[in-house]
Amino acid sequence: MRRRELWREKPEKPTGRWSFSSGTLQSPEESSLPPFRAMASVKTYLTKFKSFMILFLSPILLLPLIILVPNKIVRCAYVVILMAIYWCTDVIPVAVTSLLPVLLFPLFKILDSKEVCIQYMKDTNMLFLGSLIVAVAVERWQLHKRIALRMLLYVGTKPSMLMLGFMFITAFLSMWISNTATTAMMIPIVEAMLQQMVATNAAVDVCQGTLELSDKNKAGEFPGNQVIFEDLAAQKHEDEDTKNMYKAMNLCVCYAASIGGTATLTGTGPNVVLLGQMQELFPDSKDTINFASWFGFAFPNMVLMLVLSWLWLQSFYMRSKFKKSCICCGLKRRSNEKVIYKVLQEEYKKLGPLTYAEINVLLCFALLIILWFSRDPGFMPGWLSIAWIDGKTNYITDATVSIFVSILLFIVPSQKPKFNFSSQTEEERKTPFYPPALLDWKFTQEKVPWSIVLLLGGGFAMAKGCEASGLSEWLAKQMEPLSSVQPVIITLVSSCIVAITTECTSNVATTTLFLPVFASMSRSIGIHPLYVMIPCTMSASLAFMLPVATPPNAIVFAYGHLKIIDMVKSGFIMNFIGIASVFLSVNTWGRSIFNLDVFPDWANMTSINT
């Protein structure tokens, strides 16, 4: 009977709602989510589909521009805005975004395909490609590591001088090879050195603590609890000092890597963009900017920024307010200096003696620098004037030199050829007479960042489209009211805007977007274009505040010694230091080098081949 009653009982009405994600029935308590949880769920879904929405909705939402105003200027603006959105949000790779002009400019009848495609392999692109290949050779044979360790051994082992040494060496290497490769090489050296220092400090602390505790027990002057509290306070402060040491030494490397690239024309992408935009927008400017003139302006600025950055990091992280006995301080200092020197020596010994390949790479590198500086120094005739100038045509540029040295790296042997055939073994006779070259194409194509080359080409194509469509001229007219504003204020404001933008966008993309606008503005208000373009180019490299701002920041952040707030606090002052240094440089020796006080004739008009 009981079974029957149970069978006849009406089942309870199910309450709650069915969850399709879990396949179960949720209770009312579970189904009725609080408002903030529901909002969090919506936010999660929006984040999930953010890239999809930006990628497909951006071109659709911008379509009314070209539908309502069927104008060539508006069609070009559509492409520029779309590229800016994709570059800033990174919904597709920046190199792929850079290829959009090849598709959209012919499609919208702005430029024909031949005119667009030729922008991707201009003289400036070849200059940058040649310098990248030379940098690959330096990295392959570890020449940069040998130079860095040898210079560090000369600098000394005091913490303050060691930090300055790390900064100058990192900046020097970043002038010639990528800041990413420089940081990736220097940070392991810094980590190994700091770990040994911490271990040495701990050993010294144990020794000192034992001696002090035995003295106190003998004297009976201090209670045991007070000793414990003093030791805990001292240990806590020493841990804080150690953390600050790690932060300072890591930050000094990534900051120096970003600063060092500004000193040479090929040291960082924005500098190359400036050179290309000058050739595109102002073709009559000739060699106003070349390797020698840029180095004369930017190298003193780099030194100034490094010194100010070193002073800032010293004052912010390396101050020690805890008073210790002179004996303990002296013992730790001597122990640390010995440890640092030992670590650097061990790292240098691992490289072994200078190899034949390293000597050849060093010779090619030195040849490249000598030819760059002596081609057209400006204060005297260079070797270019011997046979390669015909009227207004210069047949050889800095790109010719970089490609020449790049080709040499695929010819010069990496091993010493053996001419004594009689003493060779059977295996040696089977091997080819000419040893392998310093570089082979398989290794080179894997290491060269081709995306940067495409990014540069996309920027030049965009600038060409702006000129051909009349968008640059339209922007210049809109900015004519700025002629009443002091040029100094315009430069400062534009530098700040670029420095803020580059924290969340690629520095090359930032420069590519802003330079054509600033060039049009300078023409419309009658100031030297370089007076605005140079500070903004330099400001694009001042990415100090966020880990995502530049690869060196990301590498340092990945080691786990820094929090985002640490980078923001120190990076904010670094941005101020950078903008102030660039402003000072442009308004002092920059005026005389580039003649910035006079509006040049070549800026009055631009030639457009349509």
MARBA-82915 format. One line per field, with one value per residue (C-alpha): residue in three letters; y negated, x negated, z. Coordinates in steps of 0.001 Angstrom, whole numbers. Layout:
resn <- (ala; ...)
y <- (Y; ...)
x <- (X; ...)
z <- (Z; ...)
//
This chain:
resn <- (met; arg; arg; arg; glu; leu; trp; arg; glu; lys; pro; glu; lys; pro; thr; gly; arg; trp; ser; phe; ser; ser; gly; thr; leu; gln; ser; pro; glu; glu; ser; ser; leu; pro; pro; phe; arg; ala; met; ala; ser; val; lys; thr; tyr; leu; thr; lys; phe; lys; ser; phe; met; ile; leu; phe; leu; ser; pro; ile; leu; leu; leu; pro; leu; ile; ile; leu; val; pro; asn; lys; ile; val; arg; cys; ala; tyr; val; val; ile; leu; met; ala; ile; tyr; trp; cys; thr; asp; val; ile; pro; val; ala; val; thr; ser; leu; leu; pro; val; leu; leu; phe; pro; leu; phe; lys; ile; leu; asp; ser; lys; glu; val; cys; ile; gln; tyr; met; lys; asp; thr; asn; met; leu; phe; leu; gly; ser; leu; ile; val; ala; val; ala; val; glu; arg; trp; gln; leu; his; lys; arg; ile; ala; leu; arg; met; leu; leu; tyr; val; gly; thr; lys; pro; ser; met; leu; met; leu; gly; phe; met; phe; ile; thr; ala; phe; leu; ser; met; trp; ile; ser; asn; thr; ala; thr; thr; ala; met; met; ile; pro; ile; val; glu; ala; met; leu; gln; gln; met; val; ala; thr; asn; ala; ala; val; asp; val; cys; gln; gly; thr; leu; glu; leu; ser; asp; lys; asn; lys; ala; gly; glu; phe; pro; gly; asn; gln; val; ile; phe; glu; asp; leu; ala; ala; gln; lys; his; glu; asp; glu; asp; thr; lys; asn; met; tyr; lys; ala; met; asn; leu; cys; val; cys; tyr; ala; ala; ser; ile; gly; gly; thr; ala; thr; leu; thr; gly; thr; gly; pro; asn; val; val; leu; leu; gly; gln; met; gln; glu; leu; phe; pro; asp; ser; lys; asp; thr; ile; asn; phe; ala; ser; trp; phe; gly; phe; ala; phe; pro; asn; met; val; leu; met; leu; val; leu; ser; trp; leu; trp; leu; gln; ser; phe; tyr; met; arg; ser; lys; phe; lys; lys; ser; cys; ile; cys; cys; gly; leu; lys; arg; arg; ser; asn; glu; lys; val; ile; tyr; lys; val; leu; gln; glu; glu; tyr; lys; lys; leu; gly; pro; leu; thr; tyr; ala; glu; ile; asn; val; leu; leu; cys; phe; ala; leu; leu; ile; ile; leu; trp; phe; ser; arg; asp; pro; gly; phe; met; pro; gly; trp; leu; ser; ile; ala; trp; ile; asp; gly; lys; thr; asn; tyr; ile; thr; asp; ala; thr; val; ser; ile; phe; val; ser; ile; leu; leu; phe; ile; val; pro; ser; gln; lys; pro; lys; phe; asn; phe; ser; ser; gln; thr; glu; glu; glu; arg; lys; thr; pro; phe; tyr; pro; pro; ala; leu; leu; asp; trp; lys; phe; thr; gln; glu; lys; val; pro; trp; ser; ile; val; leu; leu; leu; gly; gly; gly; phe; ala; met; ala; lys; gly; cys; glu; ala; ser; gly; leu; ser; glu; trp; leu; ala; lys; gln; met; glu; pro; leu; ser; ser; val; gln; pro; val; ile; ile; thr; leu; val; ser; ser; cys; ile; val; ala; ile; thr; thr; glu; cys; thr; ser; asn; val; ala; thr; thr; thr; leu; phe; leu; pro; val; phe; ala; ser; met; ser; arg; ser; ile; gly; ile; his; pro; leu; tyr; val; met; ile; pro; cys; thr; met; ser; ala; ser; leu; ala; phe; met; leu; pro; val; ala; thr; pro; pro; asn; ala; ile; val; phe; ala; tyr; gly; his; leu; lys; ile; ile; asp; met; val; lys; ser; gly; phe; ile; met; asn; phe; ile; gly; ile; ala; ser; val; phe; leu; ser; val; asn; thr; trp; gly; arg; ser; ile; phe; asn; leu; asp; val; phe; pro; asp; trp; ala; asn; met; thr; ser; ile; asn; thr)
y <- (0; -2338; -1815; -2610; -5781; -6848; -6112; -8075; -11110; -14044; -14985; -18338; -21086; -21764; -25171; -27169; -27247; -24942; -25684; -24829; -25231; -22599; -20515; -20690; -22323; -25251; -26192; -29601; -30644; -29713; -31088; -34483; -36022; -39315; -42283; -42693; -39024; -39399; -42472; -40558; -37807; -40330; -41900; -38484; -37848; -41321; -40778; -37418; -38874; -42207; -41398; -39938; -43018; -45495; -43580; -43384; -46276; -48979; -48940; -48681; -51604; -53752; -53025; -56038; -58263; -57135; -56637; -60081; -61968; -60291; -62124; -60941; -62676; -60899; -57526; -57981; -59079; -55891; -53761; -55774; -55597; -51871; -51201; -53331; -51317; -47994; -49158; -50455; -47429; -44784; -42665; -41383; -41439; -44912; -43602; -42398; -45780; -47373; -45514; -47122; -49991; -47395; -46279; -49400; -52213; -50651; -49531; -53098; -54634; -56548; -55088; -52385; -49124; -49825; -53099; -51460; -48372; -50336; -52008; -48703; -48466; -52021; -53201; -53586; -50011; -48711; -50779; -49247; -45728; -45984; -47147; -44261; -41724; -43166; -42941; -39276; -38551; -40287; -38256; -34939; -35072; -36532; -39581; -41842; -39717; -39826; -43614; -43999; -41809; -43317; -46842; -45847; -44483; -47870; -49891; -48620; -46809; -49541; -49279; -52845; -52633; -49146; -50427; -53264; -50750; -48490; -51451; -52788; -49331; -48441; -51777; -51324; -47862; -49064; -51669; -48874; -45820; -45557; -46684; -43344; -41305; -43647; -43339; -39577; -39279; -41722; -40675; -37134; -38710; -41102; -38244; -36040; -38922; -39879; -36300; -35940; -39267; -38188; -34891; -36687; -39178; -36329; -34643; -37899; -38505; -35073; -35686; -39179; -38038; -35274; -37628; -40344; -37884; -36378; -39866; -40851; -37679; -38221; -41858; -41184; -44698; -43928; -41704; -38756; -40050; -43351; -41494; -39497; -42595; -44404; -41423; -41191; -44907; -44720; -41633; -43274; -46383; -44329; -42385; -45703; -46926; -43704; -44110; -47697; -46607; -44055; -46635; -49296; -47004; -45484; -48825; -50441; -47828; -48172; -51976; -52118; -49776; -52132; -55257; -53839; -53145; -56846; -57697; -56224; -56478; -52695; -52082; -52055; -51995; -55568; -57056; -55108; -56202; -59850; -59412; -57746; -60307; -63156; -61596; -60992; -64239; -66564; -65043; -68223; -67996; -65799; -64691; -66974; -63865; -61279; -59004; -61588; -64532; -62428; -60989; -64488; -65542; -62383; -60990; -63914; -63675; -59965; -60637; -63350; -61056; -58182; -60324; -61806; -58354; -56969; -59780; -59191; -55428; -56002; -58447; -56414; -52856; -52835; -55021; -53168; -54814; -52012; -52778; -49986; -49669; -50690; -47281; -45420; -47829; -47597; -43799; -43517; -46038; -44256; -40865; -42120; -43713; -40471; -38470; -40813; -40723; -36931; -36509; -38785; -37003; -33598; -34762; -36170; -32962; -30949; -32778; -31482; -33270; -35677; -33559; -34111; -34681; -37329; -39214; -39239; -40392; -43151; -44278; -44351; -46244; -48804; -49166; -49886; -52646; -54253; -54283; -55717; -58564; -59414; -59262; -62838; -64238; -67728; -69750; -68415; -66606; -62863; -59968; -60367; -63495; -61583; -60020; -59498; -62970; -64182; -67571; -67148; -63345; -61371; -57866; -56359; -56626; -55080; -52160; -51338; -51076; -48861; -46462; -46313; -45242; -42838; -41091; -40873; -38913; -36184; -36025; -36514; -33100; -32167; -29963; -30460; -28816; -26107; -26447; -23686; -20801; -18353; -18205; -17808; -14618; -12566; -14126; -17672; -17054; -16036; -19280; -22337; -24599; -27757; -27623; -28566; -32269; -34344; -34186; -31812; -32700; -30109; -31521; -35121; -34847; -33290; -36116; -39212; -40784; -41051; -42454; -45729; -46018; -45594; -48051; -50680; -50047; -50381; -53729; -55031; -53830; -55588; -58838; -58568; -58044; -61075; -63255; -61913; -62202; -65707; -64603; -66118; -69459; -69408; -68697; -71558; -74006; -72826; -73541; -77097; -78626; -77094; -79738; -82030; -79461; -79533; -76757; -75774; -74972; -73050; -70944; -70180; -69272; -67074; -65311; -64546; -63178; -60868; -59736; -58797; -57044; -54952; -53373; -51264; -51187; -50159; -52994; -52525; -52642; -55719; -57576; -56513; -57897; -61201; -62364; -63132; -65146; -67109; -67692; -69188; -71291; -72696; -73703; -75426; -77483; -78217; -76512; -74166; -70660; -69049; -71303; -69296; -65981; -65301; -65694; -63517; -60850; -60779; -60771; -57606; -55756; -56972; -53889; -53439; -53078; -49753; -46209; -46069; -49367; -47825; -44370; -45350; -46280; -42968; -40978; -42694; -42360; -38623; -38012; -38794; -41434; -44302; -45118; -47276; -50062; -50038; -50574; -53265; -55244; -55224; -55385; -58532; -60492; -58826; -60170; -63636; -63291; -62118; -64912; -67555; -66206; -66135; -69629; -70925; -69177; -70489; -74061; -74152; -72200; -70878; -74402; -74775; -71242; -71337; -75143; -75070; -78864; -79271; -77891; -75884; -76252; -72507; -72626; -75050; -72389; -68647; -66758; -64278; -61695; -60632)
x <- (0; -2753; -4314; -1007; -587; -4034; -3339; -92; -1692; -1937; -5481; -6564; -6568; -10137; -11388; -14309; -15624; -17512; -21203; -22216; -25918; -25913; -22868; -21304; -18352; -19371; -17571; -15937; -18822; -21259; -19234; -18575; -21995; -22700; -22873; -26625; -27170; -24928; -26881; -30142; -28753; -27809; -31257; -32860; -30893; -31683; -35385; -35187; -33686; -35516; -38035; -35315; -33116; -35940; -37168; -33819; -31794; -34457; -34387; -30582; -30070; -32476; -30697; -28313; -31379; -32048; -28351; -27140; -30248; -31542; -34857; -38431; -39509; -36792; -37651; -41278; -40182; -38106; -41205; -43364; -40790; -40249; -44002; -44329; -41590; -43156; -46641; -45476; -43315; -45591; -42600; -44715; -48538; -49953; -51833; -48539; -46921; -49862; -48859; -45390; -46516; -47464; -43816; -41816; -43647; -43164; -39643; -38636; -40496; -42954; -46167; -46788; -48310; -51785; -52096; -51013; -53212; -56381; -56077; -56816; -60406; -61663; -65189; -64317; -63021; -66266; -68285; -66378; -66557; -70321; -70808; -68622; -70767; -73938; -72283; -71438; -75128; -76166; -73616; -74487; -78137; -77472; -79618; -77185; -77486; -81287; -81250; -78777; -80691; -84062; -82736; -81074; -84377; -85944; -83138; -83600; -81487; -79955; -76135; -75642; -78407; -77297; -73794; -75241; -77434; -74479; -72525; -75244; -76159; -72517; -71969; -75113; -74025; -70470; -71861; -72823; -70678; -67035; -66085; -64304; -67453; -69538; -67180; -66849; -70646; -71304; -68568; -69941; -73317; -71600; -69620; -72673; -74576; -71724; -71124; -74759; -74648; -71581; -73215; -76370; -74375; -72544; -75827; -77257; -74060; -74304; -77918; -77234; -74096; -75948; -78683; -76272; -74041; -76985; -78206; -74776; -74380; -77756; -77070; -73511; -72521; -69540; -66567; -66084; -62772; -64346; -67065; -64419; -62403; -65525; -66508; -63008; -62949; -66390; -65446; -62250; -64123; -66828; -64164; -62694; -66146; -66677; -63350; -64191; -67584; -65918; -63402; -66019; -68429; -65661; -64105; -67421; -67982; -64587; -64691; -68203; -67199; -64392; -66536; -69552; -67614; -66901; -70596; -70968; -68824; -68333; -68243; -64443; -61459; -60162; -63473; -63255; -59627; -60712; -63356; -60873; -58131; -60572; -61515; -57856; -56277; -59232; -61169; -63215; -64627; -67435; -69819; -68515; -68342; -71076; -72997; -75628; -73272; -70857; -73662; -75032; -71631; -70359; -73480; -73913; -70193; -70581; -73455; -71422; -68400; -70524; -72167; -68843; -67226; -70093; -69735; -65971; -66289; -69033; -66910; -63705; -64921; -68504; -68175; -68725; -67316; -68294; -71395; -73868; -77259; -80167; -81836; -78764; -78281; -81929; -81911; -78788; -80053; -83355; -81639; -79168; -81862; -83844; -80740; -79770; -83252; -83348; -79979; -80981; -84304; -82623; -80140; -82988; -85034; -82081; -82459; -85997; -88679; -87787; -86881; -87668; -83964; -83649; -86653; -85133; -81736; -83448; -85352; -82159; -80349; -83163; -83193; -79452; -79758; -82779; -81073; -77872; -79634; -82022; -79514; -78292; -79370; -78020; -80939; -83258; -82937; -82480; -83439; -80044; -81341; -84190; -82133; -78514; -76971; -75535; -73867; -71062; -71183; -72970; -73449; -74492; -72527; -72863; -70763; -73442; -76044; -73907; -73081; -76761; -77829; -74863; -76006; -79551; -78196; -77010; -80483; -83070; -83991; -83253; -86352; -89944; -90534; -93194; -95718; -98092; -96584; -99450; -98886; -95102; -93387; -91115; -87988; -89343; -90005; -86379; -85075; -84776; -87791; -85798; -84322; -80672; -79909; -79081; -75393; -73190; -69776; -67837; -69054; -68670; -65083; -64088; -65636; -64774; -61475; -59775; -56639; -58486; -59479; -55832; -54744; -57112; -55850; -52231; -53036; -54715; -51787; -49337; -51333; -51398; -47634; -47057; -49089; -47511; -43938; -44370; -43717; -47014; -46151; -42669; -44167; -46622; -43781; -41904; -44960; -45581; -44051; -46988; -49276; -48390; -49730; -53407; -55384; -56928; -53489; -52490; -55642; -55130; -51460; -52056; -54970; -52761; -50000; -52426; -54056; -50643; -49518; -52675; -52025; -49250; -50139; -53157; -55682; -56074; -52294; -52039; -54716; -53197; -49799; -50939; -53831; -51781; -49363; -52178; -53836; -50609; -50183; -53721; -53251; -49950; -51226; -54648; -57097; -59937; -58446; -61301; -60634; -57456; -58296; -61572; -60149; -57175; -59415; -61563; -58489; -57231; -60146; -59259; -57194; -58099; -54855; -53240; -54507; -52651; -54111; -57262; -58955; -61796; -59184; -57407; -60643; -61530; -57977; -57966; -60722; -58223; -60127; -57891; -54220; -52333; -52072; -55883; -56289; -53596; -55120; -58675; -57622; -55555; -58617; -60633; -58169; -58567; -62376; -62225; -59947; -61987; -65275; -63964; -62510; -65866; -67787; -65558; -65684; -69483; -71861; -68977; -68288; -71809; -72097; -68791; -68438; -65039; -64664; -64068; -61089; -62766; -61971; -61496; -58515; -56489; -55202; -55359; -55543; -52732; -52958; -49453)
z <- (0; 793; -2622; -4241; -2281; -3173; -6798; -6668; -5009; -7335; -8078; -6869; -9436; -10458; -9464; -10712; -14288; -16538; -17066; -20627; -19837; -17044; -18107; -14634; -12952; -10780; -7578; -7186; -4989; -7714; -10591; -9110; -9442; -7745; -10109; -9775; -10677; -13715; -14775; -14330; -16556; -19259; -18997; -19441; -22641; -23983; -23303; -25014; -28196; -28079; -30796; -33025; -32619; -33244; -36282; -38071; -36667; -37161; -40993; -40967; -38573; -40604; -43906; -43650; -44076; -47628; -48476; -47405; -48600; -51790; -51776; -52266; -49051; -47050; -48582; -47541; -44069; -43829; -44476; -42041; -39220; -39770; -39667; -36532; -34784; -35756; -34763; -31371; -30482; -32042; -33137; -36003; -36168; -36813; -39859; -41398; -40698; -42507; -45676; -45801; -48121; -50766; -50761; -49920; -51758; -55221; -54233; -53283; -56276; -54077; -55555; -58127; -56968; -58400; -56502; -53250; -53477; -54233; -50811; -49047; -50320; -50320; -49569; -45880; -45644; -47140; -44661; -41766; -43223; -43665; -40079; -38837; -40701; -39157; -35736; -36381; -37065; -33824; -31844; -33514; -32519; -29030; -29753; -27886; -24741; -24855; -25257; -22378; -19911; -20766; -20236; -16937; -15646; -16386; -14786; -11234; -8666; -6503; -6734; -7957; -10541; -11517; -12249; -14327; -16135; -16912; -18244; -20537; -21851; -22501; -24237; -26364; -27521; -28151; -30557; -32965; -32164; -31121; -27625; -27118; -27801; -25643; -22672; -23063; -22895; -20036; -17595; -16934; -16098; -13666; -12089; -11568; -9996; -7647; -6516; -5550; -3703; -1696; -791; 346; 2418; 4143; 5045; 6406; 8410; 10038; 10983; 12336; 14173; 15968; 17099; 18246; 20106; 21975; 22930; 24226; 26243; 27836; 28656; 29832; 28889; 26663; 27282; 24952; 23543; 22520; 20611; 18786; 17892; 16691; 14545; 13059; 12231; 10684; 8674; 7411; 6321; 4623; 2716; 1560; 496; -1455; -3249; -4126; -5429; -7707; -8925; -9616; -11462; -13607; -14448; -15322; -18052; -19748; -19521; -20981; -23823; -24856; -24463; -26315; -29495; -29961; -30493; -33986; -37077; -37235; -33484; -33223; -35551; -34987; -36167; -39415; -39820; -39475; -42175; -44519; -43900; -44559; -47889; -48746; -47550; -48256; -51182; -51649; -48107; -49503; -46728; -43991; -41822; -42296; -39968; -39027; -38425; -36372; -34256; -33589; -32256; -30540; -28868; -26394; -25650; -24914; -22488; -20738; -20359; -19046; -16371; -15236; -15223; -13153; -10613; -10426; -9846; -7295; -5316; -5575; -4947; -3685; -572; 2679; 5822; 8147; 10186; 10575; 12161; 9964; 10373; 9108; 6175; 5196; 5383; 3230; 721; 283; 65; -2528; -4660; -4659; -5559; -8394; -9885; -9579; -11304; -14176; -14550; -14638; -17271; -19355; -19043; -20385; -23703; -24138; -26183; -28985; -32032; -35694; -36412; -33693; -35084; -38576; -37291; -35319; -38432; -40528; -37773; -37533; -41325; -41320; -38706; -40426; -43833; -42349; -40589; -43402; -46292; -45842; -42439; -43183; -41780; -44527; -47883; -47484; -49725; -51441; -53215; -54897; -57702; -56628; -56882; -60198; -59827; -57291; -57408; -54692; -56013; -52674; -49431; -45981; -47281; -49872; -47124; -44866; -47721; -48737; -45237; -45026; -48211; -46805; -43813; -46213; -47831; -45042; -43537; -39943; -39718; -40827; -44241; -44256; -47088; -46008; -47994; -47350; -43578; -43803; -42688; -44916; -43396; -43790; -47499; -48004; -46521; -48825; -48947; -48182; -44642; -43894; -43934; -40872; -41777; -43718; -45058; -43048; -39729; -40907; -42091; -38757; -36736; -38794; -37575; -40945; -39338; -38633; -42301; -43333; -40640; -42013; -45540; -44430; -42835; -45991; -48109; -45787; -46009; -49802; -49873; -47636; -50000; -53185; -51895; -50493; -46896; -45724; -47312; -45736; -42297; -42762; -43425; -40335; -38194; -39411; -36221; -34300; -35833; -32907; -30401; -29423; -31214; -27864; -26429; -29572; -29306; -25618; -26002; -29053; -27310; -24304; -26540; -28354; -25089; -23652; -26851; -27160; -23742; -25239; -28946; -30986; -31144; -34907; -35421; -33184; -35154; -38469; -37466; -35989; -38194; -41339; -39192; -37548; -40936; -42305; -39177; -39371; -43012; -42274; -39322; -40830; -38459; -39331; -39703; -37783; -34788; -34197; -35867; -34019; -30461; -31358; -32879; -29751; -27497; -29210; -27589; -24077; -23185; -19525; -17558; -18546; -19171; -22497; -23703; -25181; -25222; -22805; -20181; -20706; -20359; -17080; -15733; -16500; -13923; -11150; -9162; -10264; -9908; -12380; -9808; -9470; -13208; -13268; -10382; -11672; -15338; -14866; -13748; -16515; -19078; -17592; -17722; -21335; -22570; -20719; -22137; -25705; -25338; -24079; -26875; -29658; -28377; -27902; -30144; -32272; -33549; -34925; -36357; -38281; -38598; -36909; -36618; -40373; -42297; -45099; -48801; -49191; -46792; -48937; -51295; -51884; -55125; -55662; -58382; -59230)
//
